[in-house]
Amino acid sequence: MNLPLKVDLGGKVAVVTGGGGVLCGMMAEALALCGAKVAVLDLREEAAKKTADRICSLGGTAIGVAANVLEIDSLKKAESVVCETLGSCDILINGAGGNHPKGTTSKEYLFPEDLASAKEVLTFFDLSADGIKFVFDLNFLGALLPTQAFARKMAEKRSGCIINISSMNAFKPLTKIPAYSGAKSAVSNFTQWLAVHFSKVNVRANAIAPGFFLSDQNRTLLTNPDGSFTPRAEKIISHTPMARFGKPEELLGALLWLVDDNASSFVNGIVVPVDGGFSAYSGV
């Protein structure tokens, strides 16, 4: 990996939730290359350890830990493992999140004929409370609960940095995914709340809002089996002035800037779009 900039994170302990995935796995690797000891947390222990093993093979220090970001007891157990193995957390990346079909409508718009359909079309009125709750909890509580588990020691030592992963959905809600859009808006708002709440204990909170990156979660929605773009992907590209999807490594400049106390010590409570201009484009 070629880092866009090199910051000194020597002596720091970083915790990355969702670190078994593509984007957060790359973030974990970048933090390790800058000298941090990294705890890779994921619901899938095998995925967490795979990322940690890759980091160790590159000469870094990392452990993979199974953790459920929706269960505080699971997170407290993971926090104990991290403290015993690496030390207390200095940098927390709240990267776990995602969408679910139960929080997604079939169509972008509601048409009159859809109201009479026999469930072939999943309309807004067919979305279940359980489906909406799962998506909202995964993204919002999935940032709040890890912060409860890992930020206490930051507050006690008067030093720390929290990076939440928001989304373009927080700026402009995408069609079909009301639960995910609402949840990511809550993550951005929560980031600002945390920045104010923790300001007297010298713990900063900021967020990165990625635009559109191909990942394991969205690949089948954005590409066909032959690799060509789906109609939804074509819409995204047409509304992204740089006319392409982002590359995972293009998130690293914002990440490393925000976690480096020398570079961003007075940066607190912001949400940084990394989106190729998507949030700036009106569509005309």
PyMOL commands that set and color helices and strands:
alter all, ss='L'
color gray80, all
select helices_A, chain A and resi 22-33+45-57+72-85+101-103+112-116+124-126+129-157+168-170+178-197+199-201+219-222+231-238+248-259+261-264+278-280
alter helices_A, ss='H'
color red, helices_A
select strands_A, chain A and resi 13-17+37-42+61-66+91-94+160-165+203-210+271-274
alter strands_A, ss='S'
color yellow, strands_A
deselect
rebuild
show_as cartoon
